[in-house]
Amino acid sequence: MKYKILSMLLCLCFFAAGHGWAAPAFEPKDCPKDLKYILGMYYGNGEMFLLRENNGEVELVYRFGQNDYTFAGSNVYPLYKEHFDSYTINESGPLNHLDAAVRIERSREGYGVSCSVGGNRYSRRFFAGENGRPFRFALASDWQALKTAADAAVMPAQLGAGQQAQLVDLAQAVPGLKFDLRYAQADNCFGQALTDDQRAFLDADAAQALAQAQQYLKPYGYGILVWEAYRPWSVSKLAYDALPADKKSMLPAPEVGFSHNTGRSIDVSLYLLATGENAGMISGFDEPSVRQYASFAGGTTLERYRRDLLRSAMQMAGFTASETEWWHFDYGDIKGFAHLNVKPQ
């Protein structure tokens, strides 16, 4: 019910923004760093739960099913603070404790590494990037050979069938965007730039919709940060070929094609209009963890708010949101569009 109410409020706010009204100031506060450092996933004794922040308080989120990666179906238990890293849980449920003590142990860097609930100890499972160590694949030893082969490869003819996107340079088409093109630099899961093109392109209609989403977000103090837009087929082939053998399922095979090849898909986040800084989000870009899911129940109130705000703005502008990657959006029927392997001039 609370999520339906939030969605209604967001819709009302966007409607107001479109009619020149001021958006209400109801953004959650960020939680202190010392609290943020204990939030995450803990496991042990055949069980797994999250510690998350909700409006300044810590909650224990215990999922119903072992395959519920988002923790969307869970019992939520408020933790009552006794003193630093010491809480009590005064609820009955799957943990079978009514008045159990909850204790947090930290590393020397301040990160929570274990959580004891009623005498049962649970270890922290760190997600990539949580402890300052971003996710990276092992760099392929034959990287340059893979790149040369990908550049020379011919895209399968069947992928070129369909309507062709009219690519436009987003820096010119949508004023106010910020760019952090991860695959044009080494700050990505490969640890290596996939392309030397520092520009971002998108289909003209999708770019117009992105400008609309940008306007929706403006009254809230946010702008859109672009991580990736159009990706030539050869670059997708390089990415697939560079994946370790046991990770090939993370990307579609080159003969299948990738949504970004159509010029109608985009990966975005938020930045703060007041400072130009990237907004802290619920996960990093291309992070292979449960935090990438659009309905992941963990993190902080502010992180969930920002993720859902971005999703609402993009959907209202006509984009379809991904359930498995909160940052990924498609515009219109991408299946009717041809895959491209061109470098725009």
Summary of the structure (lengths in Angstrom):
residues: 345
radius of gyration: 21.9
end to end distance: 49.5
largest distance: 66.2
contacts: 1050
relative contact order: 0.15
helix: 29%
strand: 25%
